[in-house]
Amino acid sequence: MTLAGMCRFIIVDITNPKSSPLELQALVPNYMIPFVPIIQEGEQPFSMFKDLVNKHHEWILDTLVYDSIDNLVLKLEIGY
């Protein structure tokens, strides 16, 4: 929570999430900073993600879909 409060934005990988759903649920409502979700091509976001986006759409940006780490880095460098 402390580290998130010092960030200008947060990139969160929602591919096969383990703790990110709970972390997002705790962070997004409490911090007014942009969250950039990324997900590997062919994967589906966790079930509560749509509800989180609908409730906090002003802070959760469009999901960036990537097919390889190289393409993910390229997309982030050019501002996807």
C-alpha positions in Angstrom: 0.0 0.0 0.0 2.8 2.4 0.8 4.7 1.8 -2.4 1.5 2.2 -4.4 0.9 5.5 -2.8 4.2 6.8 -4.1 3.6 5.8 -7.7 2.3 7.9 -10.6 0.8 4.8 -12.1 0.7 1.0 -11.6 1.0 -1.7 -14.2 -0.7 -4.9 -13.1 -0.5 -8.3 -14.9 -3.9 -10.0 -14.6 -2.8 -13.1 -16.5 -3.5 -16.1 -14.3 -3.8 -13.9 -11.2 -3.0 -15.1 -7.7 -3.0 -12.1 -5.4 -3.7 -9.3 -7.9 -7.5 -9.4 -7.6 -7.3 -8.8 -3.9 -4.6 -6.2 -4.2 -6.6 -4.3 -6.9 -9.7 -4.5 -4.8 -7.7 -2.8 -1.9 -5.7 -0.3 -4.0 -8.0 1.0 -6.7 -10.7 2.5 -4.4 -8.1 4.1 -2.1 -5.6 5.6 -4.6 -6.6 8.0 -7.3 -3.8 6.9 -9.7 -4.0 5.2 -13.1 -3.8 1.4 -13.2 -2.7 -0.2 -16.4 -3.9 -3.8 -16.6 -1.9 -6.1 -18.9 -2.9 -9.6 -20.0 -1.4 -12.3 -22.2 -3.2 -12.9 -25.5 -5.7 -15.8 -25.2 -6.3 -15.4 -21.4 -9.4 -14.0 -19.7 -9.4 -11.5 -16.8 -10.5 -12.8 -13.4 -14.3 -12.7 -12.9 -14.5 -9.6 -10.7 -12.3 -7.5 -13.0 -15.3 -6.2 -15.0 -17.0 -5.0 -11.9 -13.9 -3.3 -10.7 -13.5 -1.5 -14.0 -17.2 -0.5 -14.1 -17.0 1.0 -10.6 -13.6 2.7 -11.0 -13.4 3.3 -14.8 -11.7 6.6 -14.3 -8.6 5.0 -12.8 -8.4 1.7 -14.6 -7.1 2.2 -18.2 -7.7 0.0 -21.2 -6.3 -3.5 -20.9 -3.0 -4.0 -22.8 -3.0 -7.4 -24.5 0.4 -8.9 -25.3 1.6 -12.0 -27.1 5.2 -11.9 -26.0 7.4 -10.1 -23.6 9.3 -8.4 -26.4 6.0 -7.0 -27.9 4.8 -6.0 -24.4 8.0 -3.9 -23.9 7.6 -2.4 -27.4 4.0 -1.5 -26.7 4.9 0.1 -23.4 7.7 2.1 -24.9 5.5 3.6 -27.6 2.6 4.2 -25.3 0.4 1.4 -26.5 
